[in-house]
């Protein structure tokens, strides 16, 4: 589906939701490319998932099962989790079709499970540690700004927030923290709203899709006033851009993996 880029011909779009609620994913999309944000959240165009995106979601779902099993005191070893992983792999594609290349699916399924299996072996989280929270949906009021919403992957005892990532390359710590600062700050604000306490810190658990999968854990300190101020400024920019319907493209390396590349090439410099 190719989007209509002449706003005079486009169907009317209700923007009240994107002005009343903001998430880290919406904010990051807007900051990366406003035209991509327009396609995804304003026009609400949908595209089949790609193999790498689907692998990331499959790994995330498996780790969610692992975390919930530990929270419930149920078996959570590889032998127990693998049948559920295979079932989820099939069922997820009924809800979200994937454009696989020839003979790609079996290969990607194997890579996804290898990542999960590696994490179960190498995780720094003790087997007997019960999570404080798993996949919890939280909302928080921001002063004079849209309501912040989000889902936190995992909270370890003592308010230590864990976010799982899959990556094709090993991240450098400083770059990993910088790239994920917006999301982690959002989690910190949401945790504060839900508990009345400050998160004690954050952990980025990167599962690296190398020939021999590996785990890279990046520790991030507790939320600071500076990071919170920066986050609020980003949300202010988001509100200003949405209110002005300032949906311009931001060409760059990220275009290579953008699902709306074809639509973007039709932009001629006018309204989205």
Secondary structure, 3 states (H helix, E strand, C coil): CCCCCCCCCCCCCCCHHHHHEECHHHHHHHHHCHHHHHHHHHCCCCCCECHHHHHHHHHHHHHHHHHHHHHHCCCCCHHHHHHHHHHHHHHHHHHCCECCCCCHHHHHHHHHHHHHHHHHHHCCCCCCCCCCEEEEEEEECCCCCCEEEEEEEEEECCCEEEEEEEECCCCCHHHHHHHHHHHHHHHHHHHHHHHCCCCCEEEEEEEECCCCCEEEEEEECCCCHHHHHHHHHHHHHHHHHHHCCCCCCCCCHHHHHCCCHHHHCCCCCCCC
